[in-house]
Amino acid sequence: MQSEIEQIILELPDGVKAKLDNNILAIKGPLGECKKDFSKIKVQVLQDSNKILVKPLGKKRSDLSIANTSRSIIKNMIKGVTKGFTYKLKVVFTHFPISVKVKGKEVIIENFYGERSPRKATIVGDCQVNVEGDDIIVKGISLEDVGQTAANIEQATIVKRKDQRVFLDGIYIYEKVKG
């Protein structure tokens, strides 16, 4: 067991600025601004000019793992505001042609297994959802929002009480481009 756990230092790349206010970290870059509240996470986040310091509050191994998770969250925020995140989904059907539309903050899936009522999936945060033929492309600067939006779309087309090996219709994530 270590006597003292050191702080984790993250350097900000050029063109990225960070602002820490009341344990809410806002990182601004060329693609936009991403915010995260660290008040409920057991770490101390400090800002020093061009660096972000993450310090665990305890000396246990679990405290270090929480600090490393916080570091990964901040790294993903920096990646998001500089390069962005993209998830690609494929619409798969055998008999009934599925049509997908985006209306406001919802993705509407019509004619899934010939159902009359459309299935809906919510778009989380500031994600952009584009439908291009049989592909659905989800883009954004927050990895959490992009991943949750793609998961919502995939979960909206789950078929229950049927063999998944035979009934393959649905919308599935097939590519994740991170940064």
SEVO-283625 format. One record per residue: residue number from 1; x, y, z of N, C-alpha, C in turn. Coordinates in steps of 0.1 Angstrom, whole numbers, plus 2048, in hexadecimal, padded with zeros to 3 digits. Layout:
<nodes>
+-----+-----+-----+-----+------+------+------+-----+-----+-----+
:   k : n_u : n_v : n_w : ca_u : ca_v : ca_w : c_u : c_v : c_w :
+-----+-----+-----+-----+------+------+------+-----+-----+-----+
: NUM :   X :   Y :   Z :    X :    Y :    Z :   X :   Y :   Z :
...
+-----+-----+-----+-----+------+------+------+-----+-----+-----+
</nodes>
This chain:
<nodes>
+-----+-----+-----+-----+------+------+------+-----+-----+-----+
:   k : n_u : n_v : n_w : ca_u : ca_v : ca_w : c_u : c_v : c_w :
+-----+-----+-----+-----+------+------+------+-----+-----+-----+
:   1 : 808 : 7F4 : 800 :  800 :  800 :  800 : 809 : 80C : 800 :
:   2 : 806 : 816 : 7F8 :  80D :  822 :  7F7 : 80B : 82B : 803 :
:   3 : 815 : 833 : 806 :  813 :  83C :  812 : 80B : 848 : 80D :
:   4 : 80D : 84D : 801 :  805 :  858 :  7FC : 803 : 857 : 7ED :
:   5 : 7F7 : 859 : 7E9 :  7F3 :  858 :  7DB : 7F5 : 866 : 7D5 :
:   6 : 7FC : 865 : 7CA :  7FF :  872 :  7C3 : 7F4 : 877 : 7BB :
:   7 : 7F5 : 883 : 7B7 :  7EA :  889 :  7AF : 7ED : 886 : 7A0 :
:   8 : 7E2 : 886 : 798 :  7E4 :  883 :  78A : 7E3 : 890 : 782 :
:   9 : 7EC : 893 : 779 :  7ED :  89F :  772 : 7EA : 89D : 764 :
:  10 : 7E0 : 8A5 : 75F :  7DD :  8A5 :  750 : 7E0 : 8B2 : 74A :
:  11 : 7E7 : 8B2 : 73F :  7EB :  8BE :  738 : 7E1 : 8C1 : 72D :
:  12 : 7DD : 8CE : 72C :  7D3 :  8D1 :  721 : 7DA : 8D4 : 714 :
:  13 : 7D6 : 8CF : 709 :  7DC :  8D2 :  6FC : 7D9 : 8E1 : 6F8 :
:  14 : 7E0 : 8E5 : 6ED :  7DE :  8F3 :  6E8 : 7D0 : 8F4 : 6E3 :
:  15 : 7CA : 8FF : 6E6 :  7BC :  902 :  6E1 : 7B1 : 8FD : 6EB :
:  16 : 7B5 : 8F7 : 6F6 :  7AB :  8F2 :  6FF : 7AD : 8FA : 70D :
:  17 : 7A2 : 8FF : 712 :  7A2 :  906 :  71E : 799 : 8FF : 728 :
:  18 : 79C : 900 : 735 :  795 :  8FA :  73F : 791 : 904 : 74A :
:  19 : 785 : 902 : 74F :  780 :  90B :  75A : 77A : 903 : 764 :
:  20 : 77E : 905 : 771 :  779 :  8FD :  77C : 771 : 907 : 785 :
:  21 : 764 : 904 : 787 :  75C :  90C :  78F : 753 : 903 : 798 :
:  22 : 755 : 903 : 7A5 :  74D :  8FC :  7AE : 74C : 8ED : 7AB :
:  23 : 758 : 8E7 : 7A8 :  75A :  8D9 :  7A4 : 753 : 8D5 : 797 :
:  24 : 74F : 8DF : 78F :  74A :  8DD :  782 : 755 : 8E0 : 778 :
:  25 : 75A : 8D7 : 771 :  765 :  8D9 :  767 : 760 : 8DB : 75A :
:  26 : 763 : 8E6 : 753 :  75E :  8E9 :  746 : 76B : 8EA : 73D :
:  27 : 76B : 8E2 : 733 :  776 :  8E2 :  729 : 771 : 8E7 : 71C :
:  28 : 778 : 8F1 : 717 :  774 :  8F7 :  70A : 77F : 8F5 : 700 :
:  29 : 77A : 8F1 : 6F4 :  784 :  8EF :  6E9 : 77E : 8F3 : 6DC :
:  30 : 784 : 8EF : 6D1 :  780 :  8F4 :  6C4 : 772 : 8EF : 6C0 :
:  31 : 76D : 8E3 : 6C5 :  760 :  8DE :  6C1 : 755 : 8E2 : 6CB :
:  32 : 758 : 8E7 : 6D6 :  74E :  8EC :  6E0 : 753 : 8EB : 6EE :
:  33 : 749 : 8EA : 6F7 :  74C :  8EA :  705 : 745 : 8DE : 70C :
:  34 : 74C : 8D7 : 715 :  748 :  8CB :  71B : 749 : 8CE : 72B :
:  35 : 73E : 8CA : 732 :  73E :  8CD :  741 : 73C : 8BF : 748 :
:  36 : 742 : 8BF : 754 :  740 :  8B3 :  75C : 741 : 8B7 : 76B :
:  37 : 737 : 8B2 : 773 :  737 :  8B6 :  781 : 73E : 8AB : 789 :
:  38 : 749 : 8AF : 790 :  751 :  8A6 :  798 : 74E : 8A7 : 7A7 :
:  39 : 742 : 8AD : 7AB :  73F :  8AF :  7B9 : 73C : 8A2 : 7C0 :
:  40 : 736 : 898 : 7B9 :  732 :  88C :  7BF : 73D : 881 : 7BE :
:  41 : 748 : 884 : 7B7 :  752 :  87A :  7B5 : 75D : 87D : 7C0 :
:  42 : 762 : 873 : 7C6 :  76B :  875 :  7D2 : 77A : 878 : 7CD :
:  43 : 77B : 883 : 7C6 :  788 :  888 :  7C2 : 788 : 897 : 7C3 :
:  44 : 794 : 89C : 7C3 :  796 :  8AB :  7C3 : 79C : 8AF : 7B6 :
:  45 : 795 : 8B7 : 7AE :  799 :  8BC :  7A1 : 79E : 8CA : 7A3 :
:  46 : 7AA : 8CC : 79F :  7B0 :  8DA :  7A0 : 7B5 : 8DE : 792 :
:  47 : 7B6 : 8EB : 790 :  7BB :  8F0 :  783 : 7C7 : 8F9 : 786 :
:  48 : 7D1 : 8F7 : 77E :  7DD :  8FE :  77F : 7E1 : 903 : 771 :
:  49 : 7DF : 90F : 76D :  7E1 :  915 :  760 : 7DE : 90C : 754 :
:  50 : 7E7 : 903 : 750 :  7E5 :  8FB :  744 : 7E4 : 8EC : 748 :
:  51 : 7E2 : 8E9 : 755 :  7E1 :  8DC :  75A : 7D5 : 8DA : 762 :
:  52 : 7D0 : 8CD : 763 :  7C5 :  8C9 :  76B : 7CB : 8BF : 775 :
:  53 : 7C9 : 8C1 : 782 :  7CE :  8B7 :  78C : 7C2 : 8B0 : 792 :
:  54 : 7C4 : 8A3 : 792 :  7B9 :  89A :  799 : 7C0 : 893 : 7A5 :
:  55 : 7BA : 896 : 7B0 :  7C0 :  891 :  7BD : 7B6 : 888 : 7C4 :
:  56 : 7B9 : 87C : 7C7 :  7B0 :  874 :  7CF : 7AE : 879 : 7DD :
:  57 : 7A3 : 877 : 7E3 :  7A0 :  87C :  7F0 : 7A5 : 872 : 7FB :
:  58 : 7A8 : 866 : 7F8 :  7AC :  85C :  802 : 7B9 : 856 : 7FE :
:  59 : 7BE : 84C : 805 :  7CA :  845 :  802 : 7C8 : 836 : 7FF :
:  60 : 7BC : 832 : 7FC :  7B9 :  824 :  7F9 : 7BB : 822 : 7EA :
:  61 : 7BB : 815 : 7E6 :  7BC :  812 :  7D8 : 7B0 : 816 : 7D0 :
:  62 : 7A4 : 815 : 7D7 :  798 :  819 :  7D0 : 797 : 828 : 7CE :
:  63 : 79E : 830 : 7D6 :  79E :  83E :  7D4 : 7A7 : 841 : 7C8 :
:  64 : 7B1 : 83A : 7C6 :  7BA :  83C :  7BA : 7B2 : 838 : 7AD :
:  65 : 7AA : 82D : 7AE :  7A3 :  829 :  7A2 : 798 : 833 : 79F :
:  66 : 792 : 83A : 7A9 :  788 :  845 :  7A6 : 78F : 850 : 7A0 :
:  67 : 79C : 853 : 7A4 :  7A3 :  85F :  79E : 7A7 : 85B : 790 :
:  68 : 7AA : 84F : 78D :  7AE :  84B :  77F : 7A1 : 84B : 776 :
:  69 : 796 : 848 : 77C :  789 :  849 :  774 : 787 : 857 : 771 :
:  70 : 789 : 860 : 77A :  787 :  86F :  778 : 790 : 874 : 76E :
:  71 : 79D : 86F : 76E :  7A6 :  872 :  764 : 7A2 : 86E : 756 :
:  72 : 79C : 862 : 755 :  797 :  85E :  748 : 78B : 866 : 743 :
:  73 : 783 : 86A : 74C :  777 :  873 :  748 : 77C : 880 : 743 :
:  74 : 786 : 886 : 749 :  78C :  893 :  745 : 793 : 891 : 738 :
:  75 : 79A : 886 : 736 :  7A1 :  883 :  729 : 797 : 882 : 71E :
:  76 : 78B : 87B : 720 :  781 :  87A :  716 : 77A : 888 : 713 :
:  77 : 779 : 890 : 71D :  774 :  89E :  71B : 77D : 8A6 : 712 :
:  78 : 78A : 8A4 : 714 :  794 :  8AB :  70C : 794 : 8A6 : 6FE :
:  79 : 793 : 899 : 6FC :  792 :  893 :  6EF : 785 : 897 : 6E8 :
:  80 : 77B : 898 : 6EF :  76E :  89C :  6EA : 76E : 8AA : 6E4 :
:  81 : 773 : 8B4 : 6EB :  773 :  8C2 :  6E7 : 77E : 8C4 : 6DC :
:  82 : 787 : 8BB : 6DA :  791 :  8BD :  6CF : 78E : 8B5 : 6C3 :
:  83 : 78A : 8A8 : 6C4 :  787 :  89F :  6B9 : 779 : 89B : 6B8 :
:  84 : 772 : 899 : 6C3 :  764 :  894 :  6C3 : 763 : 885 : 6C3 :
:  85 : 757 : 880 : 6C4 :  754 :  872 :  6C5 : 749 : 86F : 6BB :
:  86 : 74A : 863 : 6B4 :  740 :  85E :  6AA : 73D : 850 : 6AD :
:  87 : 730 : 84D : 6AD :  72C :  83F :  6AE : 723 : 83C : 6A1 :
:  88 : 726 : 831 : 69B :  71E :  82D :  68F : 715 : 821 : 692 :
:  89 : 709 : 822 : 68E :  6FF :  817 :  690 : 6FA : 812 : 683 :
:  90 : 6F7 : 806 : 681 :  6F2 :  800 :  675 : 6E3 : 7FB : 677 :
:  91 : 6DA : 7FF : 66E :  6CD :  7FA :  66E : 6CC : 7ED : 667 :
:  92 : 6C7 : 7E2 : 66D :  6C7 :  7D5 :  668 : 6B8 : 7D0 : 668 :
:  93 : 6B3 : 7CC : 65C :  6A6 :  7C6 :  65C : 6A5 : 7BC : 651 :
:  94 : 69C : 7B2 : 652 :  69B :  7A8 :  648 : 68E : 7A9 : 640 :
:  95 : 682 : 7AB : 647 :  676 :  7AB :  640 : 66F : 7B9 : 63F :
:  96 : 66D : 7BF : 64B :  667 :  7CC :  64C : 671 : 7D7 : 64B :
:  97 : 671 : 7E0 : 641 :  67B :  7EB :  640 : 679 : 7F5 : 64C :
:  98 : 684 : 7F7 : 653 :  683 :  800 :  65F : 687 : 80E : 659 :
:  99 : 67F : 818 : 65E :  683 :  826 :  65A : 686 : 82D : 667 :
: 100 : 691 : 835 : 667 :  696 :  83C :  672 : 696 : 84B : 66F :
: 101 : 690 : 853 : 678 :  68F :  862 :  677 : 694 : 868 : 684 :
: 102 : 699 : 874 : 682 :  69C :  87C :  68E : 693 : 888 : 68F :
: 103 : 68C : 889 : 69A :  683 :  895 :  69D : 687 : 89B : 6AA :
: 104 : 68C : 8A7 : 6AA :  690 :  8AD :  6B6 : 69B : 8A6 : 6BE :
: 105 : 697 : 8A2 : 6CA :  6A0 :  89A :  6D3 : 69C : 88B : 6D4 :
: 106 : 696 : 886 : 6C9 :  692 :  878 :  6C9 : 696 : 872 : 6BB :
: 107 : 699 : 865 : 6BC :  69B :  85D :  6B0 : 68F : 854 : 6AF :
: 108 : 687 : 855 : 6A4 :  67B :  84E :  6A2 : 67E : 842 : 698 :
: 109 : 67B : 836 : 69D :  67D :  82A :  695 : 66F : 824 : 691 :
: 110 : 66C : 824 : 684 :  65F :  820 :  680 : 660 : 813 : 678 :
: 111 : 654 : 80C : 679 :  652 :  7FF :  672 : 65C : 7F4 : 676 :
: 112 : 660 : 7F5 : 683 :  669 :  7EA :  689 : 660 : 7DE : 68B :
: 113 : 663 : 7D3 : 684 :  65C :  7C6 :  684 : 64D : 7C9 : 680 :
: 114 : 64B : 7D3 : 678 :  63D :  7D6 :  673 : 634 : 7DC : 67E :
: 115 : 63A : 7E1 : 689 :  632 :  7E7 :  694 : 62C : 7F4 : 68F :
: 116 : 620 : 7F7 : 694 :  61A :  803 :  690 : 61E : 80F : 698 :
: 117 : 621 : 80D : 6A4 :  626 :  819 :  6AC : 635 : 81A : 6AB :
: 118 : 63B : 826 : 6A9 :  649 :  827 :  6A8 : 650 : 826 : 6B5 :
: 119 : 65C : 821 : 6B5 :  665 :  820 :  6C1 : 66D : 82D : 6C1 :
: 120 : 670 : 832 : 6CD :  677 :  83F :  6CF : 683 : 83D : 6D8 :
: 121 : 68E : 844 : 6D4 :  69A :  844 :  6DC : 69E : 853 : 6DE :
: 122 : 6A2 : 857 : 6EA :  6A5 :  864 :  6ED : 6B4 : 868 : 6EA :
: 123 : 6B6 : 874 : 6E5 :  6C3 :  879 :  6E3 : 6C8 : 880 : 6EF :
: 124 : 6D3 : 87C : 6F5 :  6D8 :  882 :  701 : 6E2 : 88D : 6FE :
: 125 : 6E1 : 898 : 705 :  6EA :  8A3 :  704 : 6EA : 8AA : 6F6 :
: 126 : 6F6 : 8AE : 6F2 :  6F7 :  8B6 :  6E5 : 6FC : 8AD : 6DA :
: 127 : 6F7 : 8A1 : 6D9 :  6FB :  898 :  6CE : 6F4 : 89B : 6C2 :
: 128 : 6FB : 898 : 6B7 :  6F5 :  89A :  6A9 : 6F3 : 88B : 6A4 :
: 129 : 6E7 : 889 : 69F :  6E4 :  87C :  69A : 6E0 : 87D : 68B :
: 130 : 6E7 : 877 : 682 :  6E4 :  877 :  674 : 6E1 : 869 : 66F :
: 131 : 6D6 : 869 : 666 :  6D2 :  85C :  660 : 6D7 : 85C : 652 :
: 132 : 6DF : 853 : 64E :  6E4 :  852 :  640 : 6E2 : 844 : 63B :
: 133 : 6D7 : 842 : 634 :  6D4 :  835 :  62F : 6D1 : 82B : 63A :
: 134 : 6DA : 820 : 63B :  6D8 :  816 :  646 : 6E2 : 819 : 651 :
: 135 : 6E8 : 825 : 651 :  6F1 :  829 :  65C : 6EB : 834 : 664 :
: 136 : 6EE : 834 : 671 :  6EA :  83F :  67A : 6F8 : 843 : 681 :
: 137 : 6FB : 850 : 67F :  707 :  855 :  684 : 704 : 85F : 690 :
: 138 : 70A : 85C : 69C :  708 :  864 :  6A7 : 716 : 86B : 6AA :
: 139 : 716 : 878 : 6AA :  722 :  880 :  6AD : 720 : 88A : 6B8 :
: 140 : 72B : 88C : 6BF :  72A :  896 :  6CA : 738 : 898 : 6D1 :
: 141 : 738 : 8A1 : 6DB :  745 :  8A3 :  6E2 : 745 : 89C : 6F0 :
: 142 : 73A : 897 : 6F5 :  73A :  890 :  701 : 738 : 881 : 6FF :
: 143 : 742 : 87A : 703 :  742 :  86B :  701 : 736 : 865 : 708 :
: 144 : 733 : 86A : 714 :  727 :  864 :  71B : 71A : 866 : 714 :
: 145 : 718 : 872 : 70E :  70C :  875 :  707 : 70B : 86D : 6FA :
: 146 : 716 : 86D : 6F2 :  716 :  865 :  6E6 : 714 : 856 : 6E8 :
: 147 : 71B : 851 : 6F2 :  719 :  843 :  6F5 : 70B : 83F : 6FA :
: 148 : 705 : 848 : 702 :  6F7 :  846 :  707 : 6ED : 847 : 6FC :
: 149 : 6EF : 851 : 6F3 :  6E6 :  852 :  6E8 : 6E6 : 846 : 6DF :
: 150 : 6F2 : 841 : 6DC :  6F3 :  835 :  6D4 : 6ED : 829 : 6DB :
: 151 : 6EF : 828 : 6E8 :  6E9 :  81D :  6EF : 6DA : 81E : 6F0 :
: 152 : 6D4 : 82A : 6F1 :  6C6 :  82C :  6F1 : 6C0 : 827 : 6E3 :
: 153 : 6C7 : 82B : 6D8 :  6C2 :  827 :  6CB : 6C2 : 817 : 6CA :
: 154 : 6CD : 811 : 6CE :  6CF :  803 :  6CE : 6C4 : 7FC : 6D7 :
: 155 : 6C2 : 801 : 6E2 :  6B9 :  7FB :  6EC : 6AA : 7FC : 6E7 :
: 156 : 6A7 : 807 : 6DF :  699 :  808 :  6DB : 695 : 7FD : 6D2 :
: 157 : 69E : 7F6 : 6CB :  69B :  7EC :  6C2 : 69D : 7DE : 6C7 :
: 158 : 69D : 7DC : 6D4 :  69F :  7CF :  6DA : 692 : 7C7 : 6D9 :
: 159 : 694 : 7BA : 6D4 :  688 :  7B1 :  6D3 : 688 : 7A7 : 6DE :
: 160 : 67D : 7A6 : 6E5 :  67C :  79D :  6F0 : 673 : 791 : 6EC :
: 161 : 676 : 786 : 6F3 :  66F :  779 :  6F1 : 671 : 774 : 6E3 :
: 162 : 67C : 776 : 6DD :  67F :  770 :  6D0 : 68E : 76C : 6D0 :
: 163 : 692 : 763 : 6C8 :  69F :  75E :  6C7 : 6A8 : 769 : 6C0 :
: 164 : 6B2 : 76F : 6C7 :  6BA :  779 :  6C1 : 6C3 : 774 : 6B6 :
: 165 : 6C5 : 767 : 6B5 :  6CD :  762 :  6AA : 6C6 : 762 : 69D :
: 166 : 6B8 : 761 : 69E :  6B0 :  760 :  692 : 6AA : 76D : 68F :
: 167 : 6A5 : 775 : 698 :  69F :  782 :  696 : 6AA : 78C : 698 :
: 168 : 6B1 : 790 : 68D :  6BC :  799 :  68E : 6B8 : 7A7 : 68B :
: 169 : 6AC : 7AB : 689 :  6A8 :  7B8 :  686 : 6AB : 7C1 : 692 :
: 170 : 6B0 : 7CD : 68F :  6B3 :  7D7 :  699 : 6BD : 7E1 : 694 :
: 171 : 6C1 : 7E9 : 69E :  6CC :  7F3 :  69B : 6D7 : 7F0 : 6A4 :
: 172 : 6E3 : 7EF : 69E :  6EF :  7EA :  6A6 : 6FB : 7F4 : 6A4 :
: 173 : 702 : 7F6 : 6AF :  70F :  7FE :  6AE : 719 : 7F6 : 6A8 :
: 174 : 720 : 7FB : 69D :  72A :  7F3 :  697 : 738 : 7FA : 697 :
: 175 : 738 : 807 : 69A :  745 :  80E :  69A : 745 : 81A : 6A4 :
: 176 : 750 : 81A : 6AC :  751 :  825 :  6B5 : 75E : 82D : 6B2 :
: 177 : 75D : 839 : 6AE :  769 :  841 :  6AA : 76B : 84B : 6B6 :
: 178 : 775 : 849 : 6BE :  778 :  851 :  6C9 : 784 : 85A : 6C6 :
: 179 : 781 : 866 : 6C3 :  78C :  870 :  6C1 : 792 : 870 : 6B3 :
+-----+-----+-----+-----+------+------+------+-----+-----+-----+
</nodes>
